[in-house]
Amino acid sequence: MTQSQLTSLAVAGGILFAAYKFGNAEIRTGAVAVAALIVARRVPYLKDQIA
């Protein structure tokens, strides 16, 4: 994983954390769903299954 990939994941994580922390119930649900998809794309077995 390169420096630019880590930076983009960190920015996305920060945005999702802020949405979860300060959003209403619908926004929190969406933030958790997007975060789960990002994590699933990084796990080797799951990446093959959702692609």
N, C-alpha and C positions, 0 to 999 in steps of 0.2 A: 504494500500500500504506500503510495507516494505522499509527499507533503501536501500537495494540492488536493488529493482525495480526502486526507484527514481534515484539512481546513474546511472543505465543503461539508463534510459530515458534522463537524463541530458547529458550523453556522446553522445547519438544518436542525441539529439538536437543540441549539439555543432558542431558535424560533419556536420549535415544538414545546420546549419547556415553558417559555413565556405564554404560549397559547394555553397550555394546561394550567398554569398557575393563575392566570388572570381572566380566563374565559369562562363562559357559562357552561352548562352541562353538555350542550351539543358540540361546542368547540372542544371541550375536553375529550369527548368521545372521538372526534375526528383526529385530534392530535395523537391519541393513543393508537388509533388505527394506522395512521401514517408512520408512526414510529415502529410499530410492529412489522409493517411492510419493509421498511428500511433494514431492520434487523434480519428479517427473513431472506432478504436478497444477499446478505453478507454470509449467511450460514450455508456451507457447501451443499448439503443434502437438500435443504429447502429451496435453494436457488435453482436447482435442477427441476424441482417439482412445480414451481410457480412460473417458470419461464415459458 
